[in-house]
């Protein structure tokens, strides 16, 4: 007994709008990923971004440490 083929996809005007948005978003993300992976300028930007993230993380750690010391100092005064 032959299997029944699936129904054809609906025309683009009848597609689910959420799927249309998802497909557009996926295409944009793929384009950006290709830029950051393959283009020399994109690679430099990605490297600078990674360095920036490391600097921000270090700054946050220093701020937290300073705040912790300040709170301990306030607690010791009372």
Secondary structure by P-SEA (a helix, b strand, c coil): ccccccccccccccccaaaaaaaaaaaaaaaaaaaacccaaaaaaaaaaaaaaaaaaaaaaaaaaaaaaaaaaaaaac
